[in-house]
Amino acid sequence: MTRDPLAHAVETLSPDDARRLALEMFIVGYEGTHLPDPYAHWLREGLGGVILFKRNLEFDADGGIDTAALAAHTESIFAASEQCPWLPAPIFSAVDQEGGLVARLRKPFTILPPMRTLGEHGDEALIAAVGRQLARECLASGFNLDFTPVLDVDTNPANPIIGNRSFSRDPEHVAHLAGVLLDALQAEGVLGCGKHFPGHGDTNADSHLELPVLNHDLARLKAIELLPFARLAKRLPMVMTAHVLFKALDAMWPATVSPQILRPLLREYCGFDGVIVSDDLEMHGIAQVLEPAEAVRRGIEAGCDNFLVCRRQDTLESALEGATNVLLGKDGPEQKARAVASIARVRRLRARLVRPHPTAAGIDAVLHDSTTRELRLALEAL
């Protein structure tokens, strides 16, 4: 098959075409330090992207990341994806590289401080240099999407998951400094993603482990949590949802799957027209509430364009089934039209992606050049 299934989506799709289109709605992770065969097959069939974690990296005798193995791994992902005949644009090759505790690329990569440290220091030129360095190291390693910046406003000192990942407890400060980082990152060719909408900063629970609940009203959300997203809406290519229940807006469903939150607040109030990606569907904050297929179905209805499934093959299979059924029209023509529009939006963003060409030599050149040395010296002086 060489035809583009999306070109025929207004017709009655075959199950195979619907599944191929469904694959475009996912960025996935897996176990192991090499691309597993089933995932290579899905990439050849149109899978939208891959995210790597520490568990996917190999390490040398000194505990540093094996850069040759990393480059070979990410190159194998692109090589498999480029066998898909109807999708010439690069896939999303993603990583969580924020700085501080959330940084998958460590020694010999640049060890960055938490964003709170940079925010308190307040040196915008240094923050821009950090954004450029993130992009340089990501691209050299084979990543074209970095899930940063964090736009959460850390108004709760007891928050177990955001904390010093946030630039500040002041929403204006968060918006401004996150914008500096974002612009520098994207100027070097790596796309950013603002997270976690509509705000995870004032929670008492970790959505990896349970469903956090917030009781703020809409006026408070607009004044604090939503402000950074609204300020940066026109500059962000992608926004990640939070698995958080905002009772004043939707007493039943977390933000990721809430029609009362994503479209009214992110699309309309904030004016965001990029790709909305869910946080990982395997996190307990959503997995304890909905099975994967139902989470995807409700996510599409709410306004999600793309879904993260970061580890398990069986979870991905279930999630794919949910998206496939939507594209087959089993939830009605309006729901199918939403999914088709989401895929078109994802494709438009993919057209902006850089196709990296990772090599160990390329990584080492970035890690040892004068720009890197100067930045590391500046960070040591903080």
C-alpha positions in Angstrom: 0.0 0.0 0.0 1.4 3.4 -1.0 -1.7 5.7 -0.9 -2.2 8.0 2.0 -5.0 6.8 4.2 -5.8 10.4 5.3 -6.7 11.4 1.7 -9.5 8.8 1.9 -10.6 9.4 5.4 -13.9 11.0 4.4 -14.8 7.7 2.8 -15.4 4.4 4.7 -12.0 3.4 5.9 -10.8 -0.1 5.9 -9.8 -1.5 9.3 -6.1 -1.5 8.1 -6.3 2.1 6.9 -8.0 3.2 10.2 -5.3 1.5 12.2 -2.5 3.1 10.2 -4.1 6.5 10.8 -4.6 5.7 14.5 -0.8 5.0 14.8 -0.1 8.6 13.9 -1.9 9.8 17.0 0.7 8.2 19.4 4.2 8.9 20.7 5.4 5.7 22.5 8.0 4.3 24.8 9.2 0.8 25.4 11.5 -1.4 27.4 15.1 -2.2 26.3 18.1 -0.5 24.8 17.2 -1.3 21.2 14.1 -0.7 19.0 11.9 -3.7 19.5 10.6 -5.5 16.4 6.9 -4.7 17.0 7.7 -1.0 17.3 9.8 -1.1 14.2 6.9 -2.5 12.4 4.5 0.2 13.7 7.0 2.8 12.6 7.0 1.4 9.1 3.2 1.5 9.3 3.0 5.2 10.3 3.6 5.4 14.1 3.8 9.1 15.1 6.8 9.1 17.3 9.0 7.6 20.0 10.1 8.8 23.4 13.2 7.4 25.1 14.0 7.2 28.9 16.9 6.3 31.0 15.9 2.6 30.8 16.6 2.8 27.0 20.2 4.0 27.3 23.4 2.1 27.6 26.2 3.1 29.9 30.0 2.8 29.9 32.2 1.5 32.6 32.4 4.9 34.3 28.6 5.3 34.4 28.4 7.7 31.5 25.9 7.3 28.7 27.3 5.4 25.7 26.9 8.0 23.0 27.6 5.6 20.2 24.8 3.3 21.4 22.4 6.2 21.8 23.1 7.5 18.3 22.7 4.1 16.8 19.4 3.7 18.7 17.8 6.9 17.6 19.1 6.5 14.0 17.4 3.1 13.9 14.1 4.7 14.9 14.3 7.2 12.0 15.4 4.5 9.6 12.4 2.4 10.4 10.0 5.3 10.1 11.4 6.3 6.8 10.1 3.0 5.3 6.5 4.3 5.6 5.7 5.2 2.0 3.1 7.9 2.6 4.6 9.9 5.4 7.7 11.8 4.3 7.9 14.1 7.3 10.1 13.1 10.2 8.6 11.4 13.2 8.6 12.9 16.7 11.8 11.7 18.4 11.2 12.9 22.0 12.9 13.1 25.3 12.2 14.7 28.7 15.2 16.9 29.1 14.2 19.8 31.4 17.2 20.1 33.8 17.4 19.3 37.4 15.9 15.9 38.4 14.0 15.5 35.1 16.8 14.9 32.6 17.3 11.6 30.8 20.6 12.7 29.3 23.2 13.0 32.0 27.0 12.5 32.1 28.7 13.2 29.7 25.9 15.6 28.7 25.6 19.0 30.3 24.2 18.7 33.9 21.6 21.6 34.1 20.2 23.0 37.3 16.5 23.0 38.0 14.6 25.7 36.3 13.8 27.2 39.7 17.6 27.9 40.2 17.7 29.7 36.8 14.5 31.6 37.6 15.8 32.8 41.0 19.1 33.9 39.3 17.1 35.8 36.7 19.8 35.9 34.0 17.8 35.8 30.7 20.9 35.5 28.6 21.9 32.4 30.6 18.4 30.9 30.3 18.6 31.4 26.5 22.0 29.8 26.5 20.5 26.8 28.3 17.7 26.6 25.8 20.2 26.6 22.9 22.4 23.9 24.6 19.4 21.7 25.2 18.6 21.9 21.5 22.2 21.3 20.4 22.6 18.2 22.6 19.2 16.8 21.7 19.7 17.2 18.0 23.1 15.7 18.1 21.6 12.7 20.0 18.7 12.2 17.6 15.9 14.1 19.3 13.8 16.8 17.6 11.2 17.3 20.4 11.9 18.1 24.0 9.1 18.0 26.5 9.9 21.3 28.1 9.3 24.0 29.3 7.3 23.4 32.5 4.6 26.1 32.7 3.2 25.0 36.0 3.2 27.8 38.7 4.6 26.3 41.9 2.2 27.9 44.4 2.2 24.9 46.7 5.5 24.2 48.6 4.2 20.7 49.4 3.7 19.8 45.8 5.4 16.4 45.3 5.9 16.4 41.5 6.5 20.0 40.3 8.5 21.9 42.9 11.7 23.3 41.5 10.8 22.2 38.0 8.8 25.4 37.9 10.6 28.7 37.1 8.7 30.5 39.9 5.7 30.9 42.1 4.8 34.1 40.1 2.8 33.3 36.9 4.2 36.3 35.1 7.7 35.2 35.9 7.0 31.7 34.7 5.6 32.9 31.4 8.4 35.3 30.7 11.3 33.0 31.5 9.8 29.9 30.0 9.3 31.9 26.8 13.0 32.8 26.8 13.9 29.1 27.1 11.3 28.0 24.5 12.4 30.6 21.9 16.1 29.7 22.3 15.3 25.9 22.1 13.2 26.3 18.9 15.6 28.7 17.2 18.2 25.8 17.2 15.7 23.4 15.6 14.1 21.4 18.5 10.4 21.8 19.2 9.3 22.4 22.7 6.1 21.4 24.6 4.5 23.4 27.4 3.3 21.3 30.3 1.1 20.4 32.2 -2.2 22.1 31.2 -4.2 23.5 32.9 -1.7 23.5 35.7 -0.2 20.9 38.1 1.6 23.4 40.4 -0.8 23.5 43.3 -1.5 19.8 43.7 -0.8 17.7 46.8 -0.5 14.4 44.9 1.7 13.0 42.1 -0.4 12.1 39.1 2.0 9.2 38.3 0.6 7.6 41.5 -3.0 8.9 41.9 -5.5 11.4 40.6 -4.8 14.8 42.1 -7.8 17.0 42.8 -8.0 20.8 42.8 -10.9 22.9 43.9 -9.9 26.3 42.4 -12.6 28.2 40.5 -12.2 29.5 37.0 -11.2 33.0 38.1 -8.3 31.6 40.1 -7.2 29.4 37.2 -7.2 32.3 34.8 -5.2 34.5 37.2 -2.6 31.9 38.1 -2.5 28.5 36.4 -3.6 29.5 32.9 -1.6 32.7 32.5 1.7 31.1 31.2 -0.2 29.0 28.7 -2.2 32.0 27.5 1.0 34.2 27.2 2.8 31.6 25.2 0.0 30.1 23.2 1.1 31.5 19.8 4.7 30.4 20.4 4.1 26.9 21.6 3.8 24.1 19.0 2.6 21.6 21.5 0.9 21.5 24.9 0.8 18.5 27.3 -2.3 17.9 29.4 -2.3 17.1 33.1 -4.1 14.1 34.7 -5.7 16.4 37.3 -9.3 16.7 38.4 -10.5 20.4 38.5 -13.8 19.9 40.3 -15.2 23.4 39.7 -14.9 22.8 35.9 -15.5 19.0 35.6 -16.4 17.0 38.7 -16.1 13.7 36.9 -13.2 13.6 34.4 -9.5 14.7 34.7 -8.3 17.5 32.3 -6.9 15.1 29.7 -10.3 13.7 28.9 -12.6 16.7 29.9 -14.6 18.5 27.2 -15.2 21.3 29.7 -11.4 22.0 29.9 -9.3 21.4 26.8 -11.3 23.2 24.1 -13.0 25.9 26.1 -9.8 26.9 28.1 -6.9 25.9 25.9 -8.2 26.4 22.4 -10.7 29.3 23.1 -9.5 31.2 26.2 -5.8 30.7 25.6 -6.0 30.8 21.8 -3.8 27.7 21.3 -4.0 26.1 17.9 -1.1 23.6 18.0 -1.0 20.0 19.0 -2.5 18.9 22.3 -0.7 15.8 23.6 -1.8 13.8 26.6 0.5 13.0 29.5 1.4 9.3 29.7 -1.8 7.1 29.6 -0.1 4.6 31.9 0.1 7.1 34.8 -2.2 6.1 37.6 -3.9 9.5 37.6 -5.6 8.4 34.4 -5.2 4.6 34.3 -7.1 4.2 37.6 -10.0 6.1 36.1 -10.2 4.7 32.5 -9.0 1.8 30.4 -6.6 2.9 27.6 -9.1 2.5 24.8 -11.7 4.5 26.7 -9.2 7.1 27.7 -8.3 7.7 24.0 -11.9 7.8 22.9 -12.7 10.4 25.6 -9.5 12.2 25.0 -10.3 12.7 21.3 -13.8 13.9 22.3 -12.2 16.4 24.7 -9.7 17.7 22.2 -6.5 15.7 22.5 -4.7 15.2 19.2 -1.8 12.9 20.3 -1.3 10.4 23.1 1.7 9.3 25.1 2.0 5.6 26.0 5.4 5.3 27.5 6.1 1.7 28.4 3.7 -1.2 27.9 2.9 -2.8 24.5 -0.5 -4.1 25.8 -1.5 -0.6 26.8 -0.5 0.7 23.4 -2.5 -2.1 21.7 -5.6 -1.2 23.7 -5.2 2.6 23.1 -4.7 1.9 19.4 -7.9 -0.1 19.3 -9.8 2.9 20.8 -8.4 5.3 18.2 -9.0 2.8 15.4 -12.6 2.4 16.3 -13.1 6.1 16.4 -11.7 6.4 12.9 -13.9 3.5 11.7 -16.9 5.7 12.7 -18.0 3.4 15.6 -18.5 6.5 17.8 -20.3 8.5 15.1 -19.3 10.9 12.3 -18.5 13.8 14.6 -16.0 11.9 16.6 -14.4 10.5 13.5 -14.1 14.0 12.1 -12.4 15.1 15.3 -9.8 12.4 15.0 -9.2 13.2 11.3 -8.7 16.9 12.2 -6.2 15.9 14.9 -4.2 13.8 12.5 -4.0 16.7 10.1 -2.9 19.0 12.9 -0.2 16.5 13.9 1.0 16.3 10.3 1.3 20.0 10.0 3.5 20.1 13.1 5.6 17.2 11.9 6.3 19.1 8.7 8.3 21.5 11.0 10.4 18.8 12.5 14.2 18.5 11.8 15.4 15.1 10.9 18.6 14.6 13.0 21.5 12.5 11.9 22.9 11.3 15.2 26.5 10.0 15.4 28.9 9.5 18.3 31.3 11.9 16.7 28.6 14.5 16.3 27.5 14.2 20.0 31.1 14.4 21.2 31.8 17.5 19.0 28.9 19.3 20.7 29.9 18.2 24.2 33.4 19.4 23.8 33.1 22.6 21.9 33.8 26.1 23.2 30.1 27.0 23.5 29.5 24.0 25.9 32.6 24.7 27.9 31.6 28.4 28.4 28.0 27.5 29.4 29.3 24.8 31.9 31.6 27.4 33.5 28.7 29.9 33.8 26.5 27.3 35.4 29.2 26.3 37.9 29.3 29.9 39.0 25.6 30.0 40.0 
